[in-house]
Structure formats: C-alpha cells, structure tokens
Amino acid sequence: PTAALALLNDVQFVEAARSLATRVLTSEQTTDHDRLQLAFRLVVGREATAHELQRLQLGLAEDRADFATDDAAAKALISQGELAIPANVDPVELASWTVLANTLLNLDETLTKP
C-alpha cells in the first residue's frame, strides 16, 4: 500500500503520466475510445477489453467533470515536474488524461510484467 501511494503521488510518476497524456492527446487519435486504446496499448502492451474501456471512460468523465469545476486543481496537477506544458492542449483535458495515465501506469499488470 505504501509503494502504491508513492507511485501515485511522486512528482516523477505524475510527470511521466503527464508525458503519456500529452502523447495521447497530441496523437492522430481524435476520439476518446481510440485515445484510451492507444494509452492502454502503450502502457500495458495489449488492447483493452470492452469492460476495461468502459471503466476507463467512466473515470475519465468523472475527472473531466471535477477539473472543469476546479481549474486551479487542473493547473496544479499539470504543473508538477519540469516538462513544459503544451500551449495547444486544454489544461482540463491534460489533467484528466494525466490522472487516467497515472492509473494505467500503476496497474498491477503494468508494474509486474514478466
């Protein structure tokens, strides 16, 4: 449990998640479904199941709603670390996808790949 908290909150892991989120948001993918599949495939190395996609979509929608009403929280999250924030990416979207990317990076399947 302590390791999980460290991975979720450590600035290096948050910055890695933001980097992944930026990559996904600036990719050729334009729909949430395609972006979710891309993020999942990049991190886990396989296609997400329909159930996994549904869960990720629900989480993304919740994060969007939360950050849409708290712009300061979105900006605080995406300002962690040293990477520049892309000017052409909406802070609410980037923060929402950063949380999603952080979730993917902390999956047991991701951390314990053989």
N, CA, C and O atoms as a Tinker XYZ file with bonds, in Angstrom:
   456  protein
     1  N      0.806000   -1.212000    0.000000    73     2
     2  CA     0.000000    0.000000    0.000000    64     1     3
     3  C      0.848000    1.276000    0.000000    63     2     4     5
     4  O      0.510000    2.237000   -0.690000    81     3
     5  N      1.932000    1.295000    0.756000    73     3     6
     6  CA     2.776000    2.485000    0.794000    64     5     7
     7  C      3.435000    2.720000   -0.554000    63     6     8     9
     8  O      3.536000    3.859000   -1.011000    81     7
     9  N      3.881000    1.656000   -1.187000    73     7    10
    10  CA     4.503000    1.786000   -2.509000    64     9    11
    11  C      3.500000    2.327000   -3.518000    63    10    12    13
    12  O      3.853000    3.149000   -4.363000    81    11
    13  N      2.258000    1.874000   -3.438000    73    11    14
    14  CA     1.232000    2.358000   -4.360000    64    13    15
    15  C      1.005000    3.854000   -4.189000    63    14    16    17
    16  O      0.876000    4.580000   -5.175000    81    15
    17  N      0.956000    4.315000   -2.948000    73    15    18
    18  CA     0.779000    5.749000   -2.709000    64    17    19
    19  C      1.963000    6.547000   -3.236000    63    18    20    21
    20  O      1.791000    7.628000   -3.797000    81    19
    21  N      3.146000    6.017000   -3.056000    73    19    22
    22  CA     4.342000    6.704000   -3.552000    64    21    23
    23  C      4.301000    6.805000   -5.069000    63    22    24    25
    24  O      4.621000    7.851000   -5.633000    81    23
    25  N      3.912000    5.727000   -5.728000    73    23    26
    26  CA     3.857000    5.738000   -7.186000    64    25    27
    27  C      2.774000    6.675000   -7.703000    63    26    28    29
    28  O      2.955000    7.331000   -8.729000    81    27
    29  N      1.660000    6.738000   -7.003000    73    27    30
    30  CA     0.568000    7.600000   -7.449000    64    29    31
    31  C      0.872000    9.078000   -7.262000    63    30    32    33
    32  O      0.419000    9.908000   -8.051000    81    31
    33  N      1.631000    9.415000   -6.229000    73    31    34
    34  CA     1.807000   10.816000   -5.864000    64    33    35
    35  C      3.189000   11.389000   -6.123000    63    34    36    37
    36  O      3.348000   12.610000   -6.097000    81    35
    37  N      4.182000   10.571000   -6.368000    73    35    38
    38  CA     5.534000   11.058000   -6.581000    64    37    39
    39  C      5.578000   11.926000   -7.834000    63    38    40    41
    40  O      5.000000   11.574000   -8.863000    81    39
    41  N      6.262000   13.054000   -7.742000    73    39    42
    42  CA     6.292000   14.011000   -8.846000    64    41    43
    43  C      6.831000   13.379000  -10.125000    63    42    44    45
    44  O      6.382000   13.724000  -11.218000    81    43
    45  N      7.778000   12.468000  -10.007000    73    43    46
    46  CA     8.325000   11.821000  -11.207000    64    45    47
    47  C      7.277000   10.957000  -11.898000    63    46    48    49
    48  O      7.217000   10.918000  -13.127000    81    47
    49  N      6.462000   10.274000  -11.128000    73    47    50
    50  CA     5.426000    9.436000  -11.720000    64    49    51
    51  C      4.285000   10.282000  -12.277000    63    50    52    53
    52  O      3.709000    9.948000  -13.313000    81    51
    53  N      3.960000   11.373000  -11.593000    73    51    54
    54  CA     2.933000   12.280000  -12.115000    64    53    55
    55  C      3.422000   12.904000  -13.418000    63    54    56    57
    56  O      2.653000   13.046000  -14.369000    81    55
    57  N      4.688000   13.271000  -13.460000    73    55    58
    58  CA     5.232000   13.856000  -14.686000    64    57    59
    59  C      5.270000   12.826000  -15.817000    63    58    60    61
    60  O      5.008000   13.164000  -16.971000    81    59
    61  N      5.591000   11.586000  -15.493000    73    59    62
    62  CA     5.564000   10.526000  -16.508000    64    61    63
    63  C      4.144000   10.342000  -17.038000    63    62    64    65
    64  O      3.940000   10.155000  -18.237000    81    63
    65  N      3.174000   10.396000  -16.143000    73    63    66
    66  CA     1.778000   10.279000  -16.558000    64    65    67
    67  C      1.379000   11.459000  -17.438000    63    66    68    69
    68  O      0.667000   11.283000  -18.426000    81    67
    69  N      1.830000   12.649000  -17.088000    73    67    70
    70  CA     1.510000   13.830000  -17.902000    64    69    71
    71  C      2.150000   13.723000  -19.282000    63    70    72    73
    72  O      1.551000   14.122000  -20.281000    81    71
    73  N      3.353000   13.189000  -19.337000    73    71    74
    74  CA     4.023000   12.992000  -20.617000    64    73    75
    75  C      3.238000   12.015000  -21.492000    63    74    76    77
    76  O      3.066000   12.245000  -22.689000    81    75
    77  N      2.769000   10.931000  -20.893000    73    75    78
    78  CA     1.946000    9.975000  -21.632000    64    77    79
    79  C      0.644000   10.630000  -22.076000    63    78    80    81
    80  O      0.215000   10.446000  -23.215000    81    79
    81  N      0.017000   11.387000  -21.191000    73    79    82
    82  CA    -1.229000   12.071000  -21.532000    64    81    83
    83  C     -1.016000   13.034000  -22.697000    63    82    84    85
    84  O     -1.848000   13.112000  -23.601000    81    83
    85  N      0.081000   13.756000  -22.676000    73    83    86
    86  CA     0.387000   14.680000  -23.768000    64    85    87
    87  C      0.565000   13.915000  -25.071000    63    86    88    89
    88  O      0.069000   14.332000  -26.117000    81    87
    89  N      1.268000   12.806000  -25.002000    73    87    90
    90  CA     1.477000   11.994000  -26.206000    64    89    91
    91  C      0.147000   11.524000  -26.782000    63    90    92    93
    92  O     -0.059000   11.563000  -27.995000    81    91
    93  N     -0.745000   11.083000  -25.916000    73    91    94
    94  CA    -2.040000   10.583000  -26.368000    64    93    95
    95  C     -2.884000   11.722000  -26.941000    63    94    96    97
    96  O     -3.499000   11.571000  -27.997000    81    95
    97  N     -2.911000   12.858000  -26.247000    73    95    98
    98  CA    -3.733000   13.980000  -26.701000    64    97    99
    99  C     -3.225000   14.610000  -27.992000    63    98   100   101
   100  O     -4.008000   15.183000  -28.749000    81    99
   101  N     -1.943000   14.512000  -28.248000    73    99   102
   102  CA    -1.386000   15.109000  -29.468000    64   101   103
   103  C     -1.176000   14.072000  -30.570000    63   102   104   105
   104  O     -0.570000   14.370000  -31.600000    81   103
   105  N     -1.675000   12.862000  -30.355000    73   103   106
   106  CA    -1.570000   11.812000  -31.369000    64   105   107
   107  C     -2.601000   12.057000  -32.469000    63   106   108   109
   108  O     -3.370000   13.017000  -32.418000    81   107
   109  N     -2.601000   11.186000  -33.444000    73   107   110
   110  CA    -3.571000   11.279000  -34.534000    64   109   111
   111  C     -4.955000   10.815000  -34.105000    63   110   112   113
   112  O     -5.930000   11.010000  -34.832000    81   111
   113  N     -5.047000   10.208000  -32.938000    73   111   114
   114  CA    -6.331000    9.714000  -32.438000    64   113   115
   115  C     -7.202000   10.901000  -32.024000    63   114   116   117
   116  O     -6.726000   11.826000  -31.366000    81   115
   117  N     -8.477000   10.870000  -32.411000    73   115   118
   118  CA    -9.344000   12.013000  -32.113000    64   117   119
   119  C    -10.523000   11.672000  -31.207000    63   118   120   121
   120  O    -11.160000   12.573000  -30.663000    81   119
   121  N    -10.821000   10.390000  -31.038000    73   119   122
   122  CA   -11.941000   10.021000  -30.167000    64   121   123
   123  C    -11.406000    9.489000  -28.842000    63   122   124   125
   124  O    -10.286000    8.985000  -28.765000    81   123
   125  N    -12.217000    9.609000  -27.813000    73   123   126
   126  CA   -11.811000    9.067000  -26.514000    64   125   127
   127  C    -11.533000    7.571000  -26.617000    63   126   128   129
   128  O    -10.554000    7.080000  -26.056000    81   127
   129  N    -12.386000    6.853000  -27.327000    73   127   130
   130  CA   -12.205000    5.409000  -27.471000    64   129   131
   131  C    -10.830000    5.092000  -28.049000    63   130   132   133
   132  O    -10.098000    4.263000  -27.509000    81   131
   133  N    -10.487000    5.750000  -29.142000    73   131   134
   134  CA    -9.194000    5.488000  -29.782000    64   133   135
   135  C     -8.031000    5.932000  -28.904000    63   134   136   137
   136  O     -6.993000    5.272000  -28.857000    81   135
   137  N     -8.206000    7.039000  -28.218000    73   135   138
   138  CA    -7.146000    7.519000  -27.320000    64   137   139
   139  C     -6.965000    6.581000  -26.126000    63   138   140   141
   140  O     -5.842000    6.317000  -25.695000    81   139
   141  N     -8.078000    6.084000  -25.602000    73   139   142
   142  CA    -7.990000    5.132000  -24.493000    64   141   143
   143  C     -7.273000    3.858000  -24.932000    63   142   144   145
   144  O     -6.426000    3.332000  -24.211000    81   143
   145  N     -7.618000    3.371000  -26.114000    73   143   146
   146  CA    -6.938000    2.170000  -26.623000    64   145   147
   147  C     -5.449000    2.432000  -26.811000    63   146   148   149
   148  O     -4.622000    1.585000  -26.473000    81   147
   149  N     -5.103000    3.595000  -27.348000    73   147   150
   150  CA    -3.694000    3.934000  -27.550000    64   149   151
   151  C     -2.954000    3.968000  -26.219000    63   150   152   153
   152  O     -1.895000    3.357000  -26.080000    81   151
   153  N     -3.502000    4.670000  -25.251000    73   151   154
   154  CA    -2.852000    4.771000  -23.940000    64   153   155
   155  C     -2.697000    3.391000  -23.315000    63   154   156   157
   156  O     -1.635000    3.054000  -22.790000    81   155
   157  N     -3.749000    2.606000  -23.373000    73   155   158
   158  CA    -3.705000    1.270000  -22.780000    64   157   159
   159  C     -2.651000    0.411000  -23.467000    63   158   160   161
   160  O     -1.867000   -0.268000  -22.805000    81   159
   161  N     -2.638000    0.443000  -24.785000    73   159   162
   162  CA    -1.679000   -0.360000  -25.549000    64   161   163
   163  C     -0.242000    0.067000  -25.278000    63   162   164   165
   164  O      0.644000   -0.779000  -25.160000    81   163
   165  N     -0.003000    1.372000  -25.180000    73   163   166
   166  CA     1.345000    1.867000  -24.901000    64   165   167
   167  C      1.850000    1.410000  -23.534000    63   166   168   169
   168  O      3.031000    1.100000  -23.371000    81   167
   169  N      0.960000    1.372000  -22.570000    73   167   170
   170  CA     1.370000    1.047000  -21.200000    64   169   171
   171  C      1.329000   -0.451000  -20.924000    63   170   172   173
   172  O      2.288000   -1.017000  -20.398000    81   171
   173  N      0.238000   -1.081000  -21.271000    73   171   174
   174  CA     0.035000   -2.479000  -20.897000    64   173   175
   175  C      0.548000   -3.437000  -21.974000    63   174   176   177
   176  O      0.932000   -4.567000  -21.672000    81   175
   177  N      0.553000   -2.989000  -23.213000    73   175   178
   178  CA     1.074000   -3.828000  -24.284000    64   177   179
   179  C      0.047000   -4.725000  -24.939000    63   178   180   181
   180  O      0.395000   -5.675000  -25.641000    81   179
   181  N     -1.219000   -4.424000  -24.710000    73   179   182
   182  CA    -2.300000   -5.188000  -25.338000    64   181   183
   183  C     -3.505000   -4.271000  -25.490000    63   182   184   185
   184  O     -3.538000   -3.169000  -24.944000    81   183
   185  N     -4.497000   -4.747000  -26.245000    73   183   186
   186  CA    -5.740000   -3.998000  -26.384000    64   185   187
   187  C     -6.556000   -4.118000  -25.093000    63   186   188   189
   188  O     -6.553000   -5.163000  -24.442000    81   187
   189  N     -7.235000   -3.063000  -24.743000    73   187   190
   190  CA    -8.120000   -3.097000  -23.580000    64   189   191
   191  C     -9.401000   -3.849000  -23.928000    63   190   192   193
   192  O     -9.879000   -3.789000  -25.061000    81   191
   193  N     -9.944000   -4.549000  -22.951000    73   191   194
   194  CA   -11.231000   -5.225000  -23.150000    64   193   195
   195  C    -12.348000   -4.181000  -23.108000    63   194   196   197
   196  O    -12.135000   -3.042000  -22.692000    81   195
   197  N    -13.529000   -4.584000  -23.540000    73   195   198
   198  CA   -14.678000   -3.674000  -23.505000    64   197   199
   199  C    -14.955000   -3.213000  -22.074000    63   198   200   201
   200  O    -15.259000   -2.043000  -21.843000    81   199
   201  N    -14.852000   -4.126000  -21.127000    73   199   202
   202  CA   -15.080000   -3.776000  -19.720000    64   201   203
   203  C    -14.024000   -2.775000  -19.231000    63   202   204   205
   204  O    -14.357000   -1.803000  -18.553000    81   203
   205  N    -12.770000   -3.009000  -19.571000    73   203   206
   206  CA   -11.701000   -2.089000  -19.169000    64   205   207
   207  C    -11.913000   -0.708000  -19.780000    63   206   208   209
   208  O    -11.736000    0.308000  -19.107000    81   207
   209  N    -12.292000   -0.673000  -21.053000    73   207   210
   210  CA   -12.555000    0.611000  -21.706000    64   209   211
   211  C    -13.704000    1.355000  -21.036000    63   210   212   213
   212  O    -13.646000    2.571000  -20.851000    81   211
   213  N    -14.741000    0.617000  -20.677000    73   211   214
   214  CA   -15.884000    1.235000  -20.010000    64   213   215
   215  C    -15.469000    1.857000  -18.682000    63   214   216   217
   216  O    -15.855000    2.986000  -18.378000    81   215
   217  N    -14.694000    1.135000  -17.899000    73   215   218
   218  CA   -14.237000    1.649000  -16.599000    64   217   219
   219  C    -13.351000    2.880000  -16.784000    63   218   220   221
   220  O    -13.490000    3.865000  -16.059000    81   219
   221  N    -12.442000    2.820000  -17.755000    73   219   222
   222  CA   -11.558000    3.961000  -18.008000    64   221   223
   223  C    -12.351000    5.172000  -18.483000    63   222   224   225
   224  O    -12.067000    6.300000  -18.078000    81   223
   225  N    -13.344000    4.944000  -19.341000    73   223   226
   226  CA   -14.176000    6.040000  -19.840000    64   225   227
   227  C    -14.942000    6.702000  -18.701000    63   226   228   229
   228  O    -15.053000    7.928000  -18.657000    81   227
   229  N    -15.469000    5.901000  -17.784000    73   227   230
   230  CA   -16.185000    6.459000  -16.631000    64   229   231
   231  C    -15.254000    7.302000  -15.766000    63   230   232   233
   232  O    -15.618000    8.397000  -15.337000    81   231
   233  N    -14.063000    6.792000  -15.514000    73   231   234
   234  CA   -13.094000    7.555000  -14.727000    64   233   235
   235  C    -12.704000    8.848000  -15.408000    63   234   236   237
   236  O    -12.597000    9.890000  -14.760000    81   235
   237  N    -12.490000    8.786000  -16.717000    73   235   238
   238  CA   -12.136000    9.986000  -17.471000    64   237   239
   239  C    -13.253000   11.023000  -17.397000    63   238   240   241
   240  O    -12.986000   12.211000  -17.216000    81   239
   241  N    -14.488000   10.584000  -17.533000    73   239   242
   242  CA   -15.631000   11.501000  -17.459000    64   241   243
   243  C    -15.727000   12.154000  -16.081000    63   242   244   245
   244  O    -16.007000   13.348000  -15.977000    81   243
   245  N    -15.496000   11.377000  -15.029000    73   243   246
   246  CA   -15.528000   11.933000  -13.671000    64   245   247
   247  C    -14.418000   12.962000  -13.471000    63   246   248   249
   248  O    -14.642000   14.025000  -12.892000    81   247
   249  N    -13.228000   12.639000  -13.952000    73   247   250
   250  CA   -12.111000   13.575000  -13.803000    64   249   251
   251  C    -12.359000   14.853000  -14.590000    63   250   252   253
   252  O    -12.049000   15.945000  -14.114000    81   251
   253  N    -12.911000   14.728000  -15.784000    73   251   254
   254  CA   -13.239000   15.919000  -16.575000    64   253   255
   255  C    -14.223000   16.809000  -15.820000    63   254   256   257
   256  O    -14.052000   18.027000  -15.758000    81   255
   257  N    -15.243000   16.198000  -15.253000    73   255   258
   258  CA   -16.245000   16.967000  -14.515000    64   257   259
   259  C    -15.614000   17.656000  -13.312000    63   258   260   261
   260  O    -15.896000   18.823000  -13.041000    81   259
   261  N    -14.767000   16.940000  -12.596000    73   259   262
   262  CA   -14.108000   17.522000  -11.423000    64   261   263
   263  C    -13.190000   18.681000  -11.811000    63   262   264   265
   264  O    -13.256000   19.755000  -11.213000    81   263
   265  N    -12.343000   18.465000  -12.803000    73   263   266
   266  CA   -11.395000   19.509000  -13.195000    64   265   267
   267  C    -12.084000   20.686000  -13.888000    63   266   268   269
   268  O    -11.586000   21.810000  -13.836000    81   267
   269  N    -13.219000   20.437000  -14.532000    73   267   270
   270  CA   -13.950000   21.526000  -15.183000    64   269   271
   271  C    -14.467000   22.529000  -14.163000    63   270   272   273
   272  O    -14.631000   23.709000  -14.473000    81   271
   273  N    -14.724000   22.060000  -12.945000    73   271   274
   274  CA   -15.210000   22.958000  -11.897000    64   273   275
   275  C    -14.093000   23.434000  -10.974000    63   274   276   277
   276  O    -14.332000   24.233000  -10.068000    81   275
   277  N    -12.880000   22.950000  -11.200000    73   275   278
   278  CA   -11.742000   23.346000  -10.364000    64   277   279
   279  C    -10.499000   23.502000  -11.236000    63   278   280   281
   280  O     -9.585000   22.678000  -11.206000    81   279
   281  N    -10.494000   24.576000  -12.005000    73   279   282
   282  CA    -9.400000   24.852000  -12.934000    64   281   283
   283  C     -8.058000   24.942000  -12.216000    63   282   284   285
   284  O     -7.030000   24.550000  -12.767000    81   283
   285  N     -8.065000   25.457000  -10.993000    73   283   286
   286  CA    -6.815000   25.583000  -10.232000    64   285   287
   287  C     -6.215000   24.211000   -9.936000    63   286   288   289
   288  O     -4.997000   24.039000   -9.990000    81   287
   289  N     -7.063000   23.242000   -9.625000    73   287   290
   290  CA    -6.567000   21.886000   -9.365000    64   289   291
   291  C     -5.977000   21.278000  -10.628000    63   290   292   293
   292  O     -4.952000   20.597000  -10.575000    81   291
   293  N     -6.620000   21.520000  -11.760000    73   291   294
   294  CA    -6.095000   21.015000  -13.033000    64   293   295
   295  C     -4.719000   21.603000  -13.308000    63   294   296   297
   296  O     -3.786000   20.884000  -13.667000    81   295
   297  N     -4.600000   22.902000  -13.138000    73   295   298
   298  CA    -3.315000   23.564000  -13.401000    64   297   299
   299  C     -2.245000   23.136000  -12.403000    63   298   300   301
   300  O     -1.076000   23.012000  -12.766000    81   299
   301  N     -2.632000   22.910000  -11.156000    73   299   302
   302  CA    -1.662000   22.458000  -10.151000    64   301   303
   303  C     -1.129000   21.071000  -10.506000    63   302   304   305
   304  O      0.066000   20.807000  -10.371000    81   303
   305  N     -2.007000   20.196000  -10.953000    73   303   306
   306  CA    -1.580000   18.845000  -11.313000    64   305   307
   307  C     -0.622000   18.868000  -12.497000    63   306   308   309
   308  O      0.434000   18.236000  -12.454000    81   307
   309  N     -0.980000   19.581000  -13.538000    73   307   310
   310  CA    -0.159000   19.534000  -14.752000    64   309   311
   311  C      1.100000   20.381000  -14.658000    63   310   312   313
   312  O      1.960000   20.307000  -15.535000    81   311
   313  N      1.219000   21.177000  -13.617000    73   311   314
   314  CA     2.429000   21.993000  -13.476000    64   313   315
   315  C      3.525000   21.276000  -12.697000    63   314   316   317
   316  O      4.624000   21.811000  -12.549000    81   315
   317  N      3.244000   20.076000  -12.196000    73   315   318
   318  CA     4.267000   19.317000  -11.471000    64   317   319
   319  C      5.352000   18.864000  -12.438000    63   318   320   321
   320  O      5.069000   18.474000  -13.570000    81   319
   321  N      6.586000   18.922000  -11.979000    73   319   322
   322  CA     7.691000   18.456000  -12.801000    64   321   323
   323  C      8.290000   19.558000  -13.648000    63   322   324   325
   324  O      7.969000   20.736000  -13.490000    81   323
   325  N      9.166000   19.152000  -14.550000    73   323   326
   326  CA     9.926000   20.110000  -15.344000    64   325   327
   327  C      9.498000   20.195000  -16.800000    63   326   328   329
   328  O      9.874000   21.145000  -17.487000    81   327
   329  N      8.729000   19.241000  -17.291000    73   327   330
   330  CA     8.305000   19.278000  -18.685000    64   329   331
   331  C      7.425000   20.492000  -18.946000    63   330   332   333
   332  O      6.598000   20.867000  -18.116000    81   331
   333  N      7.615000   21.091000  -20.098000    73   331   334
   334  CA     6.780000   22.230000  -20.484000    64   333   335
   335  C      5.356000   21.748000  -20.762000    63   334   336   337
   336  O      5.143000   20.638000  -21.250000    81   335
   337  N      4.409000   22.593000  -20.447000    73   335   338
   338  CA     3.011000   22.290000  -20.729000    64   337   339
   339  C      2.722000   22.760000  -22.147000    63   338   340   341
   340  O      2.920000   23.937000  -22.450000    81   339
   341  N      2.259000   21.875000  -23.023000    73   339   342
   342  CA     1.980000   22.290000  -24.401000    64   341   343
   343  C      0.913000   23.380000  -24.442000    63   342   344   345
   344  O     -0.121000   23.275000  -23.783000    81   343
   345  N      1.169000   24.411000  -25.211000    73   343   346
   346  CA     0.241000   25.541000  -25.287000    64   345   347
   347  C     -1.064000   25.165000  -25.981000    63   346   348   349
   348  O     -2.099000   25.783000  -25.731000    81   347
   349  N     -1.024000   24.165000  -26.843000    73   347   350
   350  CA    -2.209000   23.813000  -27.629000    64   349   351
   351  C     -3.087000   22.741000  -26.975000    63   350   352   353
   352  O     -3.998000   22.213000  -27.614000    81   351
   353  N     -2.818000   22.420000  -25.706000    73   351   354
   354  CA    -3.599000   21.396000  -25.012000    64   353   355
   355  C     -4.366000   22.043000  -23.863000    63   354   356   357
   356  O     -3.794000   22.765000  -23.046000    81   355
   357  N     -5.661000   21.774000  -23.813000    73   355   358
   358  CA    -6.527000   22.312000  -22.764000    64   357   359
   359  C     -6.112000   21.751000  -21.398000    63   358   360   361
   360  O     -5.976000   20.536000  -21.254000    81   359
   361  N     -5.910000   22.614000  -20.394000    73   359   362
   362  CA    -5.474000   22.145000  -19.072000    64   361   363
   363  C     -6.416000   21.120000  -18.433000    63   362   364   365
   364  O     -5.955000   20.182000  -17.783000    81   363
   365  N     -7.708000   21.287000  -18.610000    73   363   366
   366  CA    -8.672000   20.333000  -18.040000    64   365   367
   367  C     -8.514000   18.967000  -18.702000    63   366   368   369
   368  O     -8.531000   17.938000  -18.027000    81   367
   369  N     -8.359000   18.960000  -20.025000    73   367   370
   370  CA    -8.149000   17.696000  -20.738000    64   369   371
   371  C     -6.835000   17.051000  -20.325000    63   370   372   373
   372  O     -6.778000   15.849000  -20.069000    81   371
   373  N     -5.782000   17.854000  -20.263000    73   371   374
   374  CA    -4.475000   17.311000  -19.904000    64   373   375
   375  C     -4.491000   16.751000  -18.483000    63   374   376   377
   376  O     -3.938000   15.679000  -18.234000    81   375
   377  N     -5.113000   17.458000  -17.561000    73   375   378
   378  CA    -5.200000   16.961000  -16.182000    64   377   379
   379  C     -6.015000   15.669000  -16.121000    63   378   380   381
   380  O     -5.634000   14.727000  -15.427000    81   379
   381  N     -7.119000   15.624000  -16.835000    73   379   382
   382  CA    -7.967000   14.427000  -16.835000    64   381   383
   383  C     -7.233000   13.223000  -17.402000    63   382   384   385
   384  O     -7.298000   12.127000  -16.845000    81   383
   385  N     -6.542000   13.429000  -18.502000    73   383   386
   386  CA    -5.786000   12.335000  -19.113000    64   385   387
   387  C     -4.549000   11.987000  -18.287000    63   386   388   389
   388  O     -4.085000   10.848000  -18.328000    81   387
   389  N     -4.015000   12.941000  -17.547000    73   387   390
   390  CA    -2.880000   12.648000  -16.663000    64   389   391
   391  C     -3.313000   11.694000  -15.558000    63   390   392   393
   392  O     -2.587000   10.754000  -15.234000    81   391
   393  N     -4.479000   11.924000  -14.981000    73   391   394
   394  CA    -4.992000   11.016000  -13.949000    64   393   395
   395  C     -5.209000    9.628000  -14.544000    63   394   396   397
   396  O     -4.852000    8.620000  -13.933000    81   395
   397  N     -5.791000    9.581000  -15.734000    73   395   398
   398  CA    -6.005000    8.294000  -16.383000    64   397   399
   399  C     -4.674000    7.591000  -16.654000    63   398   400   401
   400  O     -4.540000    6.395000  -16.395000    81   399
   401  N     -3.699000    8.323000  -17.170000    73   399   402
   402  CA    -2.385000    7.740000  -17.455000    64   401   403
   403  C     -1.719000    7.253000  -16.174000    63   402   404   405
   404  O     -1.081000    6.200000  -16.162000    81   403
   405  N     -1.865000    8.014000  -15.105000    73   403   406
   406  CA    -1.295000    7.612000  -13.818000    64   405   407
   407  C     -1.930000    6.304000  -13.346000    63   406   408   409
   408  O     -1.251000    5.438000  -12.793000    81   407
   409  N     -3.216000    6.173000  -13.566000    73   407   410
   410  CA    -3.914000    4.937000  -13.222000    64   409   411
   411  C     -3.333000    3.762000  -14.004000    63   410   412   413
   412  O     -3.042000    2.711000  -13.434000    81   411
   413  N     -3.168000    3.947000  -15.307000    73   411   414
   414  CA    -2.614000    2.878000  -16.141000    64   413   415
   415  C     -1.196000    2.510000  -15.723000    63   414   416   417
   416  O     -0.839000    1.333000  -15.673000    81   415
   417  N     -0.400000    3.515000  -15.427000    73   415   418
   418  CA     0.990000    3.266000  -15.044000    64   417   419
   419  C      1.103000    2.544000  -13.706000    63   418   420   421
   420  O      2.138000    1.952000  -13.400000    81   419
   421  N      0.038000    2.593000  -12.911000    73   419   422
   422  CA     0.059000    1.957000  -11.597000    64   421   423
   423  C     -0.755000    0.671000  -11.520000    63   422   424   425
   424  O     -0.965000    0.137000  -10.431000    81   423
   425  N     -1.211000    0.173000  -12.657000    73   423   426
   426  CA    -1.902000   -1.111000  -12.663000    64   425   427
   427  C     -0.943000   -2.223000  -12.264000    63   426   428   429
   428  O      0.243000   -2.182000  -12.592000    81   427
   429  N     -1.459000   -3.201000  -11.563000    73   427   430
   430  CA    -0.634000   -4.350000  -11.197000    64   429   431
   431  C     -0.061000   -5.009000  -12.452000    63   430   432   433
   432  O      1.096000   -5.429000  -12.470000    81   431
   433  N     -0.869000   -5.094000  -13.483000    73   431   434
   434  CA    -0.426000   -5.692000  -14.746000    64   433   435
   435  C      0.741000   -4.921000  -15.360000    63   434   436   437
   436  O      1.606000   -5.508000  -16.010000    81   435
   437  N      0.760000   -3.627000  -15.155000    73   435   438
   438  CA     1.849000   -2.804000  -15.674000    64   437   439
   439  C      3.109000   -2.977000  -14.840000    63   438   440   441
   440  O      4.206000   -3.121000  -15.379000    81   439
   441  N      2.949000   -2.962000  -13.540000    73   439   442
   442  CA     4.098000   -2.994000  -12.635000    64   441   443
   443  C      4.740000   -4.367000  -12.499000    63   442   444   445
   444  O      5.911000   -4.472000  -12.135000    81   443
   445  N      3.984000   -5.418000  -12.789000    73   443   446
   446  CA     4.523000   -6.764000  -12.579000    64   445   447
   447  C      4.627000   -7.555000  -13.872000    63   446   448   449
   448  O      4.479000   -8.777000  -13.865000    81   447
   449  N      4.880000   -6.875000  -14.976000    73   447   450
   450  CA     5.063000   -7.590000  -16.243000    64   449   451
   451  C      6.249000   -8.540000  -16.117000    63   450   452   453
   452  O      7.278000   -8.182000  -15.544000    81   451
   453  N      6.102000   -9.761000  -16.657000    73   451   454
   454  CA     7.236000  -10.697000  -16.591000    64   453   455
   455  C      8.364000  -10.279000  -17.525000    63   454   456
   456  O      9.391000  -10.955000  -17.594000    81   455
